[in-house]
Amino acid sequence: MESLSDCLGITDRMVEPWGPDGTDLVAGRWAGIICESVLLPLTHYDALMITFRFETLEAMTDSTSGDALFEDGAITLVHAFRDACTELSPASAFISTHPWTDPEWIVTHQEERVVNGSVTELLAQQIGALYLNPADTRHLHEAGPHPEGDVLTWDHGAIVFRGRGRSRWYG
């Protein structure tokens, strides 16, 4: 978990035992946000889960100065998410903008959609920001229609947001 934390750029780290299988929880800062990260062993893959307070994202998005992505108050989070996806090359990744009481639930309940490459089903979950790998990004553009939200594309995939402009995170 510590090597993943290095790849992600999590700073000010503190490692604590977390799961019964000896899994570590790493607390620290990611994109300047206080967070906790853990690797969840699922049936088909291990899922990296990074959690932070819902109010932190709300405060960041409240400072959005315009409709363009570069004006988003959470642009440092967007860049950290993009960079993490570039570094780790996951099948899929997302930032949930719902304040789940059990964040593991949303991660574990997406496993079949991720394994099956069900891009349209993942988009239908109305997740705040969804990373699609390059193959899924090509499928998205071929399948049409274009997503409802803003899209940030680069060589390693795309991030599809739930909405556009100032409401990109929440739709």
NORPE-V725582 format. One record per residue. N is the residue number from 1. RES is the residue in three letters. PSI is psi in radians with two decimals (* if undefined). Layout:
n=N res=RES psi=PSI
n=N res=RES psi=PSI
This chain:
n=1 res=MET psi=-0.60
n=2 res=GLU psi=-0.64
n=3 res=SER psi=-0.63
n=4 res=LEU psi=-0.69
n=5 res=SER psi=-0.67
n=6 res=ASP psi=-0.83
n=7 res=CYS psi=-0.65
n=8 res=LEU psi=-0.29
n=9 res=GLY psi=0.46
n=10 res=ILE psi=2.19
n=11 res=THR psi=3.04
n=12 res=ASP psi=0.80
n=13 res=ARG psi=2.56
n=14 res=MET psi=2.23
n=15 res=VAL psi=2.32
n=16 res=GLU psi=2.55
n=17 res=PRO psi=2.48
n=18 res=TRP psi=-1.03
n=19 res=GLY psi=2.87
n=20 res=PRO psi=-0.34
n=21 res=ASP psi=0.17
n=22 res=GLY psi=0.16
n=23 res=THR psi=2.44
n=24 res=ASP psi=2.56
n=25 res=LEU psi=2.30
n=26 res=VAL psi=2.09
n=27 res=ALA psi=2.56
n=28 res=GLY psi=-2.60
n=29 res=ARG psi=2.32
n=30 res=TRP psi=2.15
n=31 res=ALA psi=0.55
n=32 res=GLY psi=0.03
n=33 res=ILE psi=2.35
n=34 res=ILE psi=2.23
n=35 res=CYS psi=2.97
n=36 res=GLU psi=2.47
n=37 res=SER psi=2.54
n=38 res=VAL psi=2.64
n=39 res=LEU psi=2.07
n=40 res=LEU psi=2.08
n=41 res=PRO psi=1.99
n=42 res=LEU psi=-3.09
n=43 res=THR psi=-0.80
n=44 res=HIS psi=-0.26
n=45 res=TYR psi=2.96
n=46 res=ASP psi=2.34
n=47 res=ALA psi=2.21
n=48 res=LEU psi=2.15
n=49 res=MET psi=2.15
n=50 res=ILE psi=2.16
n=51 res=THR psi=2.60
n=52 res=PHE psi=2.90
n=53 res=ARG psi=2.34
n=54 res=PHE psi=-0.68
n=55 res=GLU psi=-0.48
n=56 res=THR psi=-0.82
n=57 res=LEU psi=-0.72
n=58 res=GLU psi=-0.79
n=59 res=ALA psi=-0.70
n=60 res=MET psi=-0.80
n=61 res=THR psi=-0.44
n=62 res=ASP psi=-0.40
n=63 res=SER psi=0.19
n=64 res=THR psi=2.27
n=65 res=SER psi=-0.15
n=66 res=GLY psi=-3.06
n=67 res=ASP psi=-0.39
n=68 res=ALA psi=2.58
n=69 res=LEU psi=-0.69
n=70 res=PHE psi=-0.23
n=71 res=GLU psi=-0.01
n=72 res=ASP psi=2.34
n=73 res=GLY psi=-0.30
n=74 res=ALA psi=0.44
n=75 res=ILE psi=-0.55
n=76 res=THR psi=-0.60
n=77 res=LEU psi=-0.74
n=78 res=VAL psi=-0.82
n=79 res=HIS psi=-0.73
n=80 res=ALA psi=-0.70
n=81 res=PHE psi=-0.84
n=82 res=ARG psi=-0.82
n=83 res=ASP psi=-0.68
n=84 res=ALA psi=-0.73
n=85 res=CYS psi=-0.62
n=86 res=THR psi=-0.77
n=87 res=GLU psi=-0.74
n=88 res=LEU psi=-0.34
n=89 res=SER psi=0.98
n=90 res=PRO psi=2.82
n=91 res=ALA psi=-0.64
n=92 res=SER psi=2.79
n=93 res=ALA psi=2.72
n=94 res=PHE psi=2.79
n=95 res=ILE psi=2.03
n=96 res=SER psi=2.37
n=97 res=THR psi=0.30
n=98 res=HIS psi=2.33
n=99 res=PRO psi=1.35
n=100 res=TRP psi=2.43
n=101 res=THR psi=-0.48
n=102 res=ASP psi=1.55
n=103 res=PRO psi=-0.44
n=104 res=GLU psi=-0.56
n=105 res=TRP psi=-0.87
n=106 res=ILE psi=-0.60
n=107 res=VAL psi=-0.87
n=108 res=THR psi=-0.54
n=109 res=HIS psi=0.01
n=110 res=GLN psi=-0.10
n=111 res=GLU psi=-0.87
n=112 res=GLU psi=-0.68
n=113 res=ARG psi=-0.70
n=114 res=VAL psi=-0.85
n=115 res=VAL psi=-0.69
n=116 res=ASN psi=-0.04
n=117 res=GLY psi=0.60
n=118 res=SER psi=1.34
n=119 res=VAL psi=-0.82
n=120 res=THR psi=-0.60
n=121 res=GLU psi=-0.68
n=122 res=LEU psi=-0.74
n=123 res=LEU psi=-0.58
n=124 res=ALA psi=-0.26
n=125 res=GLN psi=-0.17
n=126 res=GLN psi=0.86
n=127 res=ILE psi=2.56
n=128 res=GLY psi=-0.82
n=129 res=ALA psi=2.17
n=130 res=LEU psi=2.16
n=131 res=TYR psi=2.32
n=132 res=LEU psi=2.32
n=133 res=ASN psi=2.99
n=134 res=PRO psi=-0.71
n=135 res=ALA psi=-0.77
n=136 res=ASP psi=-0.56
n=137 res=THR psi=-0.76
n=138 res=ARG psi=-0.75
n=139 res=HIS psi=-0.70
n=140 res=LEU psi=-0.81
n=141 res=HIS psi=-0.57
n=142 res=GLU psi=-0.67
n=143 res=ALA psi=-0.55
n=144 res=GLY psi=3.04
n=145 res=PRO psi=2.88
n=146 res=HIS psi=2.61
n=147 res=PRO psi=2.73
n=148 res=GLU psi=-0.49
n=149 res=GLY psi=3.03
n=150 res=ASP psi=2.63
n=151 res=VAL psi=2.26
n=152 res=LEU psi=2.02
n=153 res=THR psi=2.61
n=154 res=TRP psi=3.12
n=155 res=ASP psi=-0.43
n=156 res=HIS psi=0.24
n=157 res=GLY psi=-2.65
n=158 res=ALA psi=2.65
n=159 res=ILE psi=2.13
n=160 res=VAL psi=2.16
n=161 res=PHE psi=2.78
n=162 res=ARG psi=-0.62
n=163 res=GLY psi=-2.87
n=164 res=ARG psi=2.69
n=165 res=GLY psi=-2.41
n=166 res=ARG psi=-0.37
n=167 res=SER psi=0.44
n=168 res=ARG psi=-0.58
n=169 res=TRP psi=-0.50
n=170 res=TYR psi=-0.13
n=171 res=GLY psi=*
